[in-house]
């Protein structure tokens, strides 16, 4: 469903504030996707307390939708933030209207000059059977064999080296690539994965493949001109 930012009823709330809140919409979707369907993500706008919800994912946990009002706890947090610049507790337990136990955490979103403009809230429904919750966080048998191999490197050099090794393995296992086109194919894989954004990449790749840097630059120019 399309999410909208409301026209500000609060005179201190500006169009720039609304645009700033919109930048968090994708983050809300991402967190909900990570944690799973038992997690509700809500973004409140201080443009209007009566219709403060401008983004909500998995709203069935609390029965809310876009245009729902702010909560009493949200108002207390705003008051506290205005006085102290902090919110406590950031995480707390509460219950929904249907009695479900929720673990919640709330962050005040501040705009220009630290002005509070909204809230970013995460509500985890703990009333569902625990195995059901855990199941959404674990890979199924199909995804175990199709998962993403992510390289959590501590240095750029290590990341480039691992990416290079993976690219070589991918190309060498591709029967459509002959020996003559191997180096160009490896370069293409690395280019598509943005590895040449690292300053050390060209030197490391040229040394590993046994070709000059000029050859790599030539391949890159050809790929970009296609």
N, C-alpha and C positions, 0 to 999 in steps of 0.2 A: 504494500500500500504506500502511496506517495506520502511523504512527510512534508509538512509545511511549517514555516516560521511565521508567527502571527504579527500583525501590525501592533506596534507597541502602544499599550494603554498607559504605561508608566512613562511619564514625561522624561525621566532620566535615561530611559532605555532607547538606544539609537539603532539605526539601520546597521551600523558597523557591529554593534553588539549581537544583532540577530545573525549576521554573517559569521561571526566568530563562533556562535553556538552550532551553526551548521557544520563547521569543520569537525565537530565531534560525532556527527551522525554515523560516519563509517566506522569510527572506533567502537561505537555502541554495537553495530552489527558484528564487528570482528570479535568482541568479547563474548557476545551471545553465541556465536558460532564455535568459539573455543570451549566454553564451559558446557554448552548444550541446552536442550529445551527446558531444563529445570531452573534456568536462570533468567530473570527479568532484568532488562536494562532500560532505564528511564532518564531522559534529559528534560529538566524543567527550565522554563524561561521566566525571568522576573519581569517580563513585559506585562504579564497579566497573571495574577494569582488565581483568578477564577478559571482560567484556561491555560494553565502553566505547562502542561505536558506537550512538548513539541516533537518528541521522538520517543517511541516505546517499542521494545522487542519482547515477545512472549508476555504480553500484557494480561493473558488469561489467568496468571497466578494471583493477581490482585483485582482483576475485573476492570482495569482501566484501559483507556484508549487515548489517542491524541485528542486534545481539548479538555482532558480531565484536570481538576484543580490541584494545587499544591497541597501537601499534607501539613498537619499541625507541627510535626517534627521538622519538616522542611522550613517552616516559618521560624521556629525556634532557632534552627541552625543559622538562618540568615541574620536574625537578631544578634546571635552570639558572634558571628563573623564580623558584623559591623562594629561591635564593641571591642573585640580582642584580635581580630584578624585570624582566628583559629576556630575550629569546630571540634567538639568532643562530646561523646565518643564518636570517632570516625566509623567504627564498626559496632553493631549492636544487634540484638535479637528482638524480633517483634512478631506479631501474628496478623495474618490477613483477615478479611471479613468473614471468610469461611472457616477460620480457625487454624489455617496452615501455619506451621512454624517457619519463619523466614530469618535467615542471617543476612543483614543488610550492611552496606557501606556507602557513605555519601561523601562527595567531594564538591566543594563550592567552586564554581567556574568564575574566574575573575577576568574582566576585560581590561580596557585602557586604564592605566593608573591604579590597577588593583581593584577596580569597582566590581562588586559582585553582580553577575548578570544571570546566573543560573545554577543548577545543581546537576551533577552526574551521579546517578544512583544505581547500585547493583543489588538485586534481591535474589538470594538463593533459597529455593523452596526445599526445606529439609524434611518435610512431612511425607514425601514419597519414599517408598522402600529403598533402603540404602543400596542394595544390589542393582536396582534400576538406575539410580543416579550414577553409580560407578560404571555401569555398562556403557553409558553415553560418553564416558571419558576414556574408554579402552578401545583399541582397534579390533575390528572383527577379523576373521580368518582371511577374508578376501583382501582387506587393506594391508594386512601384514606383508603381503608380497608385492604390493604396489605403493608402498609408503614413500615419503620423500626423504632422501638422504641429505641432511643439512650439515654443513661443515662449521662447527662452532670453534673457529680458530682464535688463537690469542694474538696473532700477528698477521699482517697483510701477506707476508712472504709465505707463511704456512697455507693461507687460504688460496693463493695463486697456485702453489705447488699441487694442492689437492685437486683444485679445479682442472689443472692441466692433466694430471694423471687420469681423472675421470673422463676428460675429453678424448684422450688418447685411447682409453679402453673402449669408449663408445664408438669411435671411428674404426678401430681395429676389429670390432665385432660386427661391423656393417659390411656385408659382402658386396654391396654396390660400389664401395670405394676401393679403387686400385692403389697400388703403391705410389704411383706417380702423383695422384691427387690427395695423398694422405695428409701432408703438411697443410695444404690449403683447407682441407675439411676440418682439421683440428683447430685451425685459426678461426674458421667460421663458427664452430661450436662455442669457442671462448668469446668471440665477439657478440654472439647472440645472448650470452650470459653476462655481458657487461664487464668481463674480467679486465679488459684493456683500459678500464677507467682507473685502474691502479697504475701508478707510475712505474713500478718495477716489472710489470707484466711483460712488456715487449722484450726486455733483455732476458728474462727468465725463459720465455717461450722460445726465443731464437736459439738460446744455448741448448735447451732440451731437444729441440727438433733438428739442430745442426744446420740452421739456415741463418741468413743475415737479417738484421732488423729491417733493412730496406725491402726484403722479400715479404716480410709480414705487413709492412705499411702498404705494399703494393696489393696484397690480398685484401686488406681492409678497404682500400679505395675501391677496388673492384666490387666488393660486396655492397658497399654503400651506394654505388652508382647503379646497381641493378634495380 
